[in-house]
């Protein structure tokens, strides 16, 4: 749905020059994990300042795209569940009715609890073309008691292979958390509870998803050939059904119509094009570095076995 201006993606409002407060906390956090958790809460509230999500009916903005019997709708369409069924062994999915180019898109999700090893729950944007642009959140299931792994990936012009993986610093199965995409002509940012966990900049010579409108998709499916411990930990169907829940989507983006909408015209000034949205602020860079230093478990830019010649963008900060 179209969000109000009060609910748009306002995580840049902290001054770029007055970063002493988060910097001091980041220094303290190196030796005290408890301070790290406090830091995340404080920074999410003060630094990123994202307004409360705007709720809407999934039945208005989304279609069931896969296995309708395994899609459950509650609360007059304001909450939806995707089920990976242990009897039919079929996953399920939904997709947006419209496509979008640039702006902010977020969704609150509660992931599969208990033994979810082998399951993959995905939230992603995709142009669904042969040379697709795509931004991925993929939540890789785990055995009970182990941290969830979040994999992000980015396709530009049909080329992907840009995976990063982090362990989440909270249990995403006990409550809803917000997962967001922000992108414009200058950068793509992946966020968890308004905290940037990955940024990818548009630079000369680097492929970038800048021209193709993308739809919103989510699905749950059996990925036990690779998802958990490289496929060593298989999906235990006796622990099903496996259920992921969704609510409070927030779309503040250029909805792409045919012909080109006014927000997509070259001379249109959109909020996401303003100068403060063209790069991370100093404090946001600090929080992103904290995520990388403490929770990053895989980065394609350090995988010299897979990429003996690293991709060009790996020689710059991403």
Phi, psi and omega in degrees: 000160177284121180276155175287165180297331179292336184257007182291176191281085189257049182268012178252008190287341176293141179301139180286343184258339182259076185249017184298319185299305179293329180296317178298319179294322178297323178294317178295324186294339182297334183246355184221101182300329180296324178294328179300316181294319177298319179302315182299317180295314182295313182294323179299325183276314187269320187279318188264331169050042176283129180293165179300142182298152176263121182278156176199165181280126176299333182289341179274317189261346188229155173245149169285124186253350187200126172053070183304330180293341180257016175247120183248131182245133184228167170053052178055036177088003183272353173221144181224147176236136172255135187239132166260107193275133182278354178264308179274346184056035178250138173276201181196169181193166174220163181213156181284155177283340185235167174248159186221150176227109178076151179120212185231133176224128180221159180213137171270132183226148169236121191274173183299123180275170175070215181280099181251013183307135179090346179273151172232124173249123187240138169234122186207159172251138182208142175279345178056039177246169180299323177252056196295150162262144184200141174237127189238133155254124175232120181261115187264120185299164184217170171279154184305136177092355179254150181294144172292143175255130176253122177254130172249151178210159182219128173250139174221123182061032178086359182251124178247231179072024181250048185286139164231147178231137173230155168270133178287146184269012179214169176272108184279007182259348185265342181204170178280140174227155184265134178235125192227147169247135168232132177207146175215199182288350189249330184197160169242134178231131172259133182229147174237119184050044178070007179260123180292126178249352176195141174225139182227119187263150175272111182229158181303128178089359181249130177296139186212139181280083190243354189231345185255122173299148183232142172272167179259131182226150169212148181203161171230137187201169181277109178240033189287357175286346184209340197291319187244119182054042178066023180096358179288327179263113185270162177287129178261100186296337180292345179266004179280176001287156180255123192233129172245138185244150185223146173200172170050055172288152181219116182242116175230073189222173177278105178287124189271119178244169177243116009285183185306129179289162183300326181290347180259001180285148187303325186266004180283135177260110179256157183299326184285351178268353183293157190301326183289351180256011186269348177200166176289145173289169181301314182292324178293323175299322178296318179292320177298318177297323177299316178300313181297316185291332187251337189229352179288126181243347176205138176217121181303335182286352175247004183268084182282347173288314179288321182234083177304325170251108187296147176303151186304320184293344180287348178270003175236164176293129180235000000 
